């Protein structure tokens, strides 16, 4: 097997949204990264169709959100198993989901990756993984034959059937499929209405959603019918399924693509095995209810990227990588849990009809709506925190700040994907502590424009005196405005997340 002669700090397997986002995060930190993708080009398939609030915030944190807003369309409502869900404009600058095709998301991320200098190698399928004390050797099957890449770390972002996961010996426990759904983009001249949203029938349900003029995303779900996972999905199968469920095919024709999914739910039992890590669908698969999969993958990438970069650069100990599993595995578990619940709520039959009616009547209450909204958008995710300040462990709100250069938002400080120690009170001592992490952590002095900041699900809390914000936008340490900051706790947080202080 010949060596390509190209070495990288990190090899990322998979050029979907998760792999591309991770590669961009690593490049922002100056890490040499190569993305390998088994497909020769983008397929045009667009399984995912939207981006939720927290992912919109993540893109805003990197200064690239405008690219996505220009191609998508905000939606005023979301849903839980097809039952409408309201959003709250006070919780985020981007409270509404953005309807945008996955193919557009991938194209925009790949353009950004190119600007950052990411190498993307297509027609390169991972075929072998060998770890040792110094790195990992990745065997590839390429259009030119067998090859190898040598890297410090390998991250599998190669989908639910992840080769990387299998070669690394990582278990993927969970539950098997109980239903089959078909999905395709087609022309639908006979549809008598503008769109159909989760129309329930005796055999299952169907939707027909107009993503582009003249084109419909048709989805059929049939229960207690489980297709062979290796059987190709065809236009004729989609047509026959729609006839079974809806009684007609509405004259569908000219398919762009057809695919299949189900309600199998599985999660990697560990997100790291030595120098191999997993993110996105390689780490978790589930029923795509509520549009959470792509979002969770991008958020995996943004949690892992800065940590992996710190370890590669020798600034933080390798043990920092274990926090990736500790923080993201419970998030994945919760999504599997709520999508199983949504799948159960979708099954046909009188018993489920009654359950949906009761569930829907509860969703009119603000508290119920809030819990479900936070669950789907991930605005309420809280990672284990060292202190008890309500902001610690949670994502920071994009509050307006008054600086010497004018008014800016918190997220503008995160464009470079670097940690920020935000001093909002001019307290003595912060600069002295921050000096130990000079060049690694940006110290920014400002004044908060708003007295209260929204912190889902806590509510509004007084603007803090100081915050240590991780590159992923989560708060590592916070100080109340009315008290002296705990500088020992700040030092501990800086050491935990960004490695030991510089000598001297």
N, C-alpha and C positions, 0 to 999 in steps of 0.2 A: 504494500500500500504506500503510495507516494505522498510525501509531505508537500503542502502548497507553498511552504516557506513564509506564510503569513501567520504571525502570532498576534494575539489580542489579550487585553486584560480580561475581557468578558466576551463570551459567545452567547448570543441570544438566539434560541431556536424558535422561529415563528414570526412572520411579519404581519400579524393581525394587530388590532388596536393595542393589546397588552404589550406585545413584543416591541412595537414601534415606540410606544410611550416610554417603556423602560430604557430603550436605547437612547432616546432623547434625554432622559434624565441623567443617564450616565455620561453622555457627551457634555452636558452643561457643567458637570463636575470635572471635566477634563480627562475622563476615562476612555481608553481606546476600546471600541466595541465593534463587533461584526455581527450582523444579523444574517442567519441562514434560513432559507425558506424553501420547502420542497417543491412548491408550485412554481411554474415558469413565469406566471404573471397573475395579477388580480383577476378573480373569476367574474366579478360583477355581482356575485351573490351578496345579499344584504339582509341577513337574518335579523340583526338588531335594527331597530328603527327609531331610537331615541336616546337622548342623554338627559339624566336627571340633575337636580340642583347641585349636588356635591361635586359631580364630575364637571359641570359647567364652572364651578368655583375653581377646581383644580386647573382647568385650562386658563381661566382668568389669572390665577397665580403665576402662570408662565407667560402671560402677555400674548396669548395666541387665540383667545376666545372669539375675537371679532371675525376670524376666518370661518369659524363654525356658525356663528350667528348669521353670517351672510348667505349661508347655504341651507339653513334649517328654518323651521317655523315654530315659534313658541305655541304650546298648547295650554289652554286655560284650565284644563282638568287632567287628572290622572285616573288610575283605576286600581282596584284590588279585586282580582278575579272577575273583571268586567263590571264591577260596581263602582260608580263614579266617586272620585275622591277630590276634595278641594285643597287648594294650597294657600299659604299665608305669605303675603308680600312682605311682611315685616321681618321674616326669618332669614332672608337671603336677598342679595341683589338680583339673584337669578332664581326666583321662586318656582318658575314653571318649567316643565320638561320641554326640551327642544326636539321636535320631530326632524330627524335627519337620518338618511340611510347609512348603514354601516360602510358601504362602499365609499361614500363621501368622507366619512370619518377616517378611513384607512388612507385615502388619497391625500387628505390634508395633513395627516400625521407623517406620511412618507415624504411629503414636500418639506415639512419642517425638519425631519431627520436629515434630508439631503443638505439643507442649509447649515445644519450643525456638523456635518462631516461624517455621518453614520454610513458605514459600508453595508449595503444590502446585497447578499448573494442569493440569487434565485436558482431554481433547479438544483438545490443542494439539500438532500434529505439526510438527517442524522441516522447513522447506522450502527455506531458503537460509541460507548462512553467508558473511558478508563481513568480512574482517579489515582493520584499518588500524593505524597506529602507536599509537593510544590505546585500542583496544578491538575488540569484535566485535559486529556486528549480526546478530541471529538472526531470520530470517523464519519465521513460523508460519502454518500453516493451522489455524484454530480453528472452533468451532461458529458463531461470529459473523462468520466471514470471515477475510481475510488480516490479519495483524498483525505487529508487530516488537517485539523486545526488544533493548535495548542494554546490554551488560555489558563488564566488563574481560576476563573469560575465559569460555569455554564448555567444558564437559566432557561428552563423549558417553558416556553409560552406557545406550545405547539398543539393546543386544543385538547378536547376531551379524550381523544385516543392517544394522547401524548406518548411518543416513542421515548422521549427523555425520561419520563416518569417510569416507564416500564424498565428501561435499561438501568436506571438508578435503584431499582428494587423497592420503590415506594408503593405501599399499599393504597388501594382506592376503594374502600368499603362504602356501602350504601344500599339503596333499594332499586330493584329492577323496574322496568317500564310496565305500566298497566294500560297504556293507551297509545294511539298513534295520531300524530298531527302532520298534515301536509301543508306546504307553504309555497307560493309561487307568485311571481309578478306577471300579470297577464292583461290583455284587453278584455273588457267585459261590457259589450254594447247593450246587453239585455237587462242590465241591473236597473230596476225601476226607481231607485232612490240614489241620493248622492253617495251614500256609503252605508254599510251594515256593520254594526258593532256587537260582537258576541251574541248572535241570534241563536237561542237555544231551541233544540228540537228533540224529538224522541230518541234520535240516534246519536246525538252529539251537539256540536255547535259550529257556526261558521262566521267569518268576518270578511268584509270586502272594504279595504281602506284605500283611498286615493292618495298615494304619495306624490304622484306627478300627474299632470293633465293627461287623461286618456288611459292611464295605467293604474291597475289596482293590485294591491297586495291581498291575495286571497289565502285564507287560512281555514282549514277544516280540522276538526278534532273528533275522532271516533274512539269510544271507550271499549275496553275489553277486546280490542283488536291490536295486536302487537306485531309489527312487521319485522322481518329479518333485518338486523342492523346493517348487513352488507348488501342488501338488495337495493339497486339504484331506484331513486324516485323518478317517476315519469309524469309528463303532462297528462297522459291518459288516466293515470291513477288519481291525480288531483281532480280531473273532470268527473270521474266516476264517484269519487268521495263526495264532491259537492252535490251531485245528483242524489246520492243516498241521504245526505243530511238536509239539503235544501229543497229537493224535489225537482231541481232544474240546474243546468250549468250556466244559465244567463248568457248563452252564446259565446262563452270564453274562447279566446284564440290567441295566437302569437305569443307564446310564453317566452319570457326572457330567461328564466331559470326556474327550477322546481327543486325543492328539498324536503326533508322530513325531520321531525323532532319528536320527542316523547317526554314522559315525566320521570325517567330514571334520574335518581339523585345520588351523587357520589362525591366524596371529598377525600383528598389525599390525607393519609394519617399523619404525615409530616411534610412541611413545606420546604424542608432542607435536609439533604443527606450529604454531609461533608461539603464538597465544593459544587454540588448540584442543588439548585433551587427551582421551585415551580411557582408560576403565577398564572392568573386567568383561568381559562377552562381546563388547562392541564392540572390545576389544583382543585377545581370544583365544577361539577355539572349539575344542572337542575332544570326543572320545568321553567320555560322562559316567561313566567307570569310577572307582570309589572315592569318588564324591561330592565332587569337588574344585572344581567350577566356582563355585558360590555362595561357597564359602569364599575362593577366590582373589580374587573380585570384592570382597568385603568388605575383604579385606586390602589390595587395591589402593587402595580408598577411604581407608583409615586411613593408608596411606603418603603419599598425595597431599594429604589434607585440610589438615594442619598446614603443609605446605610452601606450598601455594597461599595459605593464609591469611596466612602471614608475608610473602609477596610482595605480596599485595593491601594489607596494612597498611603497606607500605613499610619493614619491618624487615629484610628479607633481599633480596639481589639476585635478579633474574629467573633468573639461572643456576641457582639452587637447584632450579628446576623440572626441569632436565635430570637431576638425580639420581633423579627418579621413574622415568624410562625405564631409567636405568643399574641401578637396584635391582630393579625389578619385571619387566623384560623377560626376564632370565635365569630368574626364577621361573616365568614363563609357559612358557618354552622347556622347562623340566624337566617341567612337567605335561603338555605336548603329547607329550613323549618317553615318559613312563611310561604315558600313556593309549593311545598307539599300541601299546606293548608289551602292555598288558592286552587290547586289541582283538585282537591277534594270538593271544594265549593263549586267546581265547574261541571262535575259529573251530571249526566242527565237523570231524570227520575223525579217522582213526586216528593220524596223525602228531601232531596237536595233543593228542589224548588222552594219548599217551606223554609229550609235552613237559609237560603239566600234572601228570602223575604224578611226573615227575622234579622239577619246580619245587616241587610241594607237599611232596615229601620233604625239600627243602632248607629250606623255611620252618619246619621244626621247630627249626632251629638259632637260638639267640638272636641271633647277629650278623646273620643274614639277616633275621629278623623285625624287628630294630631298624632296619636300613636302610630297609626297606619302610614300616615304621610312621612313621618320621620323614618320609619322602618324602610320604606321604599326608596327614599331619597338619600339615605345614609347621613343626613344632617345631624343625627343624634349619636353617631359613633363616638364612643369614648374608650381610649386606650388606657391601660393601667397607668396610674399617675402616682408620683411620689408624695404629693401633698393633697390637701383637701379643698383647695380653691376650686369653685365650680367650673372655672375655665380649663383647669389642668386636665390634660388628656383629650380634650375636645378640640374640634376645628375652630380656628379663630374667625370671627366675623370680619368682613371687609369694611371696617369702620373708617370714616374720614379722619385724617390726621392733618394738623396744621404744622408745617415745617418751615424752615428758612426759605425753601424754594417754592412755597405755596402749599395748597391743600392737595393731598394725595390719599389714595386708599391703602390700607394695610397690604393688599395683595400686590400692589406695585413694588413693594419691598422684597417680594419673593420671586421676581422674574428670573433672577440668576440661580434659583434653587439652592440658596445658601441660608443657613440659620440666621435669625435676627434677634438681637436683644433690644427690645423696644422700651426706651425710657420715656415715660409719659409724665413724669413729675420732677425731673431734675434732682432726684435723691442722690445724696453723697454715697459713694462706695461702689456703684454699679460699674463705673468706668475702670476702677481698680481691679475688680474681679474679672471684667471682660478682657483686660490686658493679657491674662494668661492664655487666652484663646485668640489672640490677635492674628488676623489673616484667615481664620476659620469661621469666626462669628462676626457679623456686622452689627455694630452698636449704632442705633439710630435714636436721636432725641426728637421728640415731637410733643404736641398737645392734642388730646382727643377732642374732636368737635362735638360728639354726642356724650351726654352724661350717662346714658344707659346703653348697653350692648346686648343684643339678643343672643341667648345661648340655649338652643334646643337641646333637650326638652325642659330645661330648668326654667326658662322664661328670661326676663330682662335682668341683668346684673349691673351694678355700678361699674363704670369704666375703671380699669385697673391702673395702678401706679406704674407697673412695669410688667413686661411679658417676655419670656423666652420662647420664640416660635421656631419650630423645626421646619426644614425645607418643605415638608409635605403639608404645612399649614396647621399642624396640631400644636397645642400649647404644652411645652415641657415644664414650665414654671411660671407662676403668676404671683404678683404682690398687690394687696388691697391698697386703695388710695389713702385710707385713713391710718395706716400703720407703717412702721419701718420695715423695709424689705428684709426677708430672711436670707442674708448673703451666704450663709453656710449651705442652705438648701439650693440656692442658685449654683454655687460651686459644684454641689453634688449632681445637679441636673446637667450642667455643662460637661462634667466628667463622664456621666453615664452615656450621654448621647453623642458627644463630640470628641471623646478621648481625653487623656490626661492633659493638664495644663502644660504649656511650654516651659522648659527649664529656665530659671533666672527671672 
